């Protein structure tokens, strides 16, 4: 356990460091001082080029800070790749981790022929989908409608898919669903799956937290939060699309034990392009793999765990059953 904690605390995400120093209001000196005491995670060359130009063109950084950050980027790109996925997920899933990885489907099911939505009124489509979802809740999500809160919807022309911000995180007056309008929203059914993920998955989750008031709640429990939302997505999407989405997530688990950084990058680029996504999605997937280890796999592993658990208990009953326990990435305890 001690060595595990030291792995967690000694490793530096250069991506997070650069975005904190270049984009956020913070005590830059303190952030940089803390970063220099850690060892950076392996950084692919194309990312080090991106980070270097971001640092050089930043107006928020002093010349001294730029110098230190450029040195960190240089060190990270010379770092050998070390895979920490077992260190991260074994304490989270315990002995079920091997079974989850072994049972994952490995071939990608074909995509569906989807209706394009580019150029359409995304806000109107979002509202239509939410209305339709309220009316057609599947039996596996029985009782969930009562947990969907009111929220505002904002459409932003930017890279990404969607985000859900509860008031407990944003401090705003109401929960907010932010939908990104770009060509990676592949079509109506794919977009509907995204809305399911955000609304059935994330909005209800925070309602459960508000109602059940667990003694502890970790907002950073990615496998718990994203696993639940991804399970909702697999359960409620158009049937053939759900098979495709699940198989694509599971296929990515082939890279769980990856050791060859070059091959991992080219495999991610091949699969994202096969799925129809832009180069920007491929690059951000590679960035997540190396600079936010475990984050990408949390979606599939969490959803696979819930899929197995919900074969014997209704989702709402499950959340009630852990009401007295701490809520975080603690699957091994449940
Ligand atoms: Zn999510």
Boltz pocket constraint, residues with backbone or C-beta under 6 A from the ligand:
constraints:
  - pocket:
      binder: B
      contacts: [[A, 197], [A, 202], [A, 225], [A, 226], [A, 229]]
      max_distance: 6.0
